[in-house]
Amino acid sequence: MKKALGPSDRLYPMPCPLVLSGTMEKADALAVAWIAIGGAKPPTIVMALRQSRRTLELIRETGEFTVNIPRAADAAVVDYFGIVSGHDHDKFAETGWTLEPSSVISAPLIAQCPYNLECRVLSEVDNGSHVLVIGEVVESHAEESILDATGDKVDAGLLDPLIYIAGSREYRRLGEKVGDAFSAGNALKPE
Ligand SMILES: Cc1cc2nc3c(=O)[nH]c(=O)nc-3n(C[C@H](O)[C@H](O)[C@H](O)COP(=O)(O)O)c2cc1C
């Protein structure tokens, strides 16, 4: 038996990166659970931001932003970026988290987040409740300590990313590997 729960804005799970805009001198960042990959050539990010966000103002000023994937161990800092606004807080001064330069764009990366995407805004769509910001990913960075044996892919276990569960409003971390993508299904193909 399934129970109907009504129209829902919840997916299980959701990512919870910090999206940053601005410059090395003046930056703001916020927690964003409503974010996804929206295309491949060029690689594209789509995220839903409320009009009131200070970070959205900076995205509009500069046309640039970075997506910074935090570690599960940093849940409290990420939550802080998601509960106070740059309108009246300097979140970097208050958390002690720091910026480092991007390589292609002016918007910096968050040093404490081990995986980062540099993005340029392609377009905006206003859907009433949120602005959908669509951006092209122009560069990506990973700390060497989270790379797998090939040296060019992120090892999910080493990254240990923060996961957000909307319904119960809690943060979690990834569990164990359960299969190989694009090949586990081969076992079900008819002979
Ligand atoms: C777990 C979590 C997820 C969030 N996801 C979003 C989101 O997807 N879009 C959004 O506009 N705000 C989201 N927020 C709220 C913003 O992060 C929050 O309002 C933040 O204080 C805005 O900061 P700013 O005004 O400095 O940009 C989220 C907050 C939390 C705690």
The ligand as an SDF file (V2000), in Angstrom:
LIG
                    3D

 31 33  0  0  0  0  0  0  0  0999 V2000
   19.6550   22.6290    3.8200 C   0  0  0  0  0  0  0  0  0  0  0  0
   19.2940   23.9330    3.1570 C   0  0  0  0  0  0  0  0  0  0  0  0
   18.9960   23.9690    1.8170 C   0  0  0  0  0  0  0  0  0  0  0  0
   18.6560   25.1810    1.1900 C   0  0  0  0  0  0  0  0  0  0  0  0
   18.3560   25.1870   -0.1450 N   0  0  0  0  0  0  0  0  0  0  0  0
   18.0380   26.3820   -0.7500 C   0  0  0  0  0  0  0  0  0  0  0  0
   17.7460   26.4250   -2.1490 C   0  0  0  0  0  0  0  0  0  0  0  0
   17.8000   25.4200   -2.8640 O   0  0  0  0  0  0  0  0  0  0  0  0
   17.4180   27.6450   -2.7010 N   0  0  0  0  0  0  0  0  0  0  0  0
   17.3790   28.7910   -1.9420 C   0  0  0  0  0  0  0  0  0  0  0  0
   17.0770   29.8740   -2.4910 O   0  0  0  0  0  0  0  0  0  0  0  0
   17.6380   28.7630   -0.6070 N   0  0  0  0  0  0  0  0  0  0  0  0
   17.9800   27.6010   -0.0110 C   0  0  0  0  0  0  0  0  0  0  0  0
   18.2710   27.5680    1.3290 N   0  0  0  0  0  0  0  0  0  0  0  0
   18.1770   28.7980    2.1030 C   0  0  0  0  0  0  0  0  0  0  0  0
   19.4040   29.7040    1.9270 C   0  0  0  0  0  0  0  0  0  0  0  0
   20.6210   28.9630    2.0110 O   0  0  0  0  0  0  0  0  0  0  0  0
   19.3630   30.7790    3.0490 C   0  0  0  0  0  0  0  0  0  0  0  0
   18.1940   31.5480    2.9220 O   0  0  0  0  0  0  0  0  0  0  0  0
   20.5910   31.6430    3.1040 C   0  0  0  0  0  0  0  0  0  0  0  0
   20.5800   32.2800    4.3780 O   0  0  0  0  0  0  0  0  0  0  0  0
   20.6370   32.7190    2.0120 C   0  0  0  0  0  0  0  0  0  0  0  0
   21.8570   33.3950    2.1350 O   0  0  0  0  0  0  0  0  0  0  0  0
   22.2020   34.7340    1.3480 P   0  0  0  0  0  0  0  0  0  0  0  0
   21.0430   35.7010    1.5110 O   0  0  0  0  0  0  0  0  0  0  0  0
   23.4500   35.2030    2.0330 O   0  0  0  0  0  0  0  0  0  0  0  0
   22.4170   34.3880   -0.1020 O   0  0  0  0  0  0  0  0  0  0  0  0
   18.6160   26.3830    1.9540 C   0  0  0  0  0  0  0  0  0  0  0  0
   18.9400   26.3310    3.3170 C   0  0  0  0  0  0  0  0  0  0  0  0
   19.2700   25.1310    3.9180 C   0  0  0  0  0  0  0  0  0  0  0  0
   19.6140   25.1040    5.3920 C   0  0  0  0  0  0  0  0  0  0  0  0
  1  2  1  0
  2  3  1  0
  2 30  2  0
  3  4  2  0
  4  5  1  0
  4 28  1  0
  5  6  2  0
  6  7  1  0
  6 13  1  0
  7  8  2  0
  7  9  1  0
  9 10  1  0
 10 11  2  0
 10 12  1  0
 12 13  2  0
 13 14  1  0
 14 15  1  0
 14 28  1  0
 15 16  1  0
 16 17  1  0
 16 18  1  0
 18 19  1  0
 18 20  1  0
 20 21  1  0
 20 22  1  0
 22 23  1  0
 23 24  1  0
 24 25  2  0
 24 26  1  0
 24 27  1  0
 28 29  2  0
 29 30  1  0
 30 31  1  0
M  END
$$$$
